[in-house]
Amino acid sequence: MSVPSSVVAAGKSWRPSNFVTVCTVLTVLAGATETVQAQSDTLRVAAAVAIALESNPSLQAARLRVDAARERAPQAGAFPDPVLSLGLMNRPLDGFGAGEPMTMNTVQLTQRLPWPGTLGFAEDRLENLAVAEEFDAAEVEHQLAARVKSVYFALAYTDRALAVMRETRELLRSFQDVASAMYGAGRGLQQDVLQAQVAVARVSEDITVMEQERTASAARLNALLGRDGPVAVPALELPAPIEETLSVDSLMALATTDRPALQAARARVDAAQAGYRAARRQLYPDIMVTVGYGQRPQYTDMLSVMVGISLPIWAGSRQMPMRREMLAEQAEREADVQALSNETYARIVELRAQIERARSLSRLYATSILPQARAAVESALSAYRVGSVDYMTLMNNQLTVNRYAIEMEQLAADYQRATAELEALIGFDFGGGQ
């Protein structure tokens, strides 16, 4: 490429390498994403999720709640402990002797037998609640995976945005060299040089802010992974949007059958139904059976058998309110299922719209907007060298490329985060985190 003769005659500091550097940096800027993804020490999203599922304390607590819930059901189905009684019966007060025919040493064993079905339904209720806890733990797993992916892709976006901004800063410095050379040759303005310096400083400021954001996001990711202390987070992957998304009805069908939260809500309905059946049997009397043995030292020993029943004479203030309580709980649980189902459907619609938006805009940026913006920079640079446009036009064009490149990375991150939340919502993994 030829150098203007006026610049050569002036003997100033213009160098052809400046323009070559600019073109080189433009090429590097276009491949910034590929450069980051090519790093060998990449932490893949599937590996990050696996670490979180193994080590996250909140998930471990949820699993322990399941273990505790499983142990409650056998307790509710077990008979009450029998009562063993030892006694001295019919001892005379004068001398405390043992010569009376009715004097005896007694041993009694009493067992309370609840009305048939009472313990069985109580056990069913707690078994269903234990099942609900298992589904709750599965929901915690899905939500944890979604949170890990959300922070992961936010951090991946930050890395790529930083790469774009650093390349932009280098490009602006090359523009600054061009402006300085032209000013030194008497063909440019000092204002251009000052504007170039300000532009570089502003981009440096933005880089500093984003570097601090990366530090915070890395700490959040380490917390979700159950890591202690400031563990370094290596390079991360940020897959491009795919071309296929299921329909809303198909997604809702998956959620209805696979989402753990909905399954947990339905299990609690079953628990409330079993609780109501158990409450109905509270009105029926319990049976008490007592077997006693009486030892009479000087006479024949005696055997006693007694059968008793409880009398629900306070049913109006105890058993009947218990029935109404369980009926109300059953209706509440059924309403919870319907509310959760409605909320799931609405959120599926929202997330699918976000996914489609991110996919469509990503394609538009990649095929049209960003190539045209980069072409505008190259054209403006050539025009600026011959004085056809001012420096602000060149700089604004480059900053526009910077903004579009960062927005394109943001769209990819938004797509992946929305997809992760959708997977957690429907309880189904699309396989994008492999």
Secondary structure, 3 states (H helix, E strand, C coil): CCCCHHHHHHCCCCCHHHHHHHHHHHHHHHCHHHHHHCCCCCECHHHHHHHHHHHCHHHHHHHHHHHHHHCHHHHHHCCCCCEEEEEEECCCCCCCCCCCCCCEEEEEEEEEECCCCHHHHHHHHHHHHHHHHHHHHHHHHHHHHHHHHHHHHHHHHHHHHHHHHHHHHHHHHHHHHHHHHHHHCCCCCHHHHHHHHHHHHHHHHHHHHHHHHHHHHHHHHHHHCCCCCCCCCCCECCCCCCCCCCCHHHHHHHHHHHCHHHHHHHHHHHHHHHHHHHHHHHHCCCEEEEEEEEECCCCCCEEEEEEEECCCCCCCCCHHHHHHHHHHHHHHHHHHHHHHHHHHHHHHHHHHHHHHHHHHHHHHHHHHHHHHHHHHHHHHHHHHHCCCCCHHHHHHHHHHHHHHHHHHHHHHHHHHHHHHHHHHHHCCCCCCCC
